[in-house]
Amino acid sequence: KNSTENELKDFFSTKGDVTDVKIISTPNGKSRNFAYIGFKSEDQGKLAIKYFNNSYLKTSRLNVEEALT
């Protein structure tokens, strides 16, 4: 909720090489409470999903899943 893109990159980089971080915001700049995290490889992304899903960042519970294309 109150995390920056740099904080998310540092947090998720413990399980792989993070290439992209994008927090999605409303037109007035308020966070919509979700973000996209890109990893160097699909395997690293899957490991991050397994590890971080239902974990906590600060006081927020995370729901981590693969983005649909």
C-alpha positions as CSV (number, residue, x, y, z in Angstrom):
1,K,0.0,0.0,0.0
2,N,2.7,2.4,1.0
3,S,5.7,0.8,-0.8
4,T,7.8,2.4,-3.5
5,E,9.0,0.6,-6.6
6,N,12.6,0.5,-5.2
7,E,11.3,-1.2,-2.0
8,L,9.4,-3.8,-4.0
9,K,12.5,-4.4,-6.2
10,D,14.7,-5.0,-3.1
11,F,12.1,-7.2,-1.5
12,F,11.5,-9.5,-4.5
13,S,15.2,-9.6,-5.6
14,T,15.9,-12.1,-2.8
15,K,14.5,-14.8,-5.1
16,G,15.8,-13.7,-8.5
17,D,17.0,-10.9,-10.8
18,V,14.2,-8.3,-10.9
19,T,14.1,-6.5,-14.3
20,D,10.9,-4.4,-14.0
21,V,8.7,-3.0,-11.3
22,K,5.5,-1.0,-12.0
23,I,3.1,0.1,-9.3
24,I,-0.3,0.6,-10.9
25,S,-2.0,3.9,-9.9
26,T,-5.3,5.7,-10.5
27,P,-5.2,8.8,-12.8
28,N,-4.9,11.0,-9.7
29,G,-1.8,9.2,-8.6
30,K,-3.2,7.0,-5.8
31,S,-2.0,3.4,-5.7
32,R,-4.5,0.8,-6.8
33,N,-2.7,-1.6,-4.4
34,F,-1.1,-3.9,-7.0
35,A,2.1,-4.0,-9.0
36,Y,3.8,-5.9,-11.8
37,I,7.2,-7.4,-11.0
38,G,9.4,-8.7,-13.9
39,F,12.1,-11.3,-13.5
40,K,15.0,-12.2,-15.8
41,S,13.7,-15.8,-16.3
42,E,10.4,-17.6,-16.0
43,D,11.9,-20.0,-13.5
44,Q,12.8,-17.1,-11.2
45,G,9.3,-15.7,-11.5
46,K,7.7,-19.1,-10.6
47,L,10.0,-19.4,-7.6
48,A,9.1,-15.9,-6.4
49,I,5.4,-16.8,-6.8
50,K,5.7,-19.9,-4.7
51,Y,7.8,-18.2,-2.0
52,F,6.0,-14.8,-1.6
53,N,2.4,-15.8,-2.2
54,N,0.5,-15.3,1.1
55,S,3.5,-13.7,2.8
56,Y,3.7,-10.2,4.3
57,L,5.3,-6.9,3.3
58,K,5.2,-4.4,6.1
59,T,1.6,-5.0,7.3
60,S,0.1,-6.1,4.0
61,R,-0.6,-9.7,3.0
62,L,0.6,-10.4,-0.5
63,N,-1.3,-12.3,-3.2
64,V,1.4,-13.1,-5.8
65,E,0.3,-14.7,-9.1
66,E,1.4,-15.0,-12.7
67,A,0.2,-12.2,-14.9
68,L,-2.1,-13.3,-17.7
69,T,-1.1,-12.5,-21.3
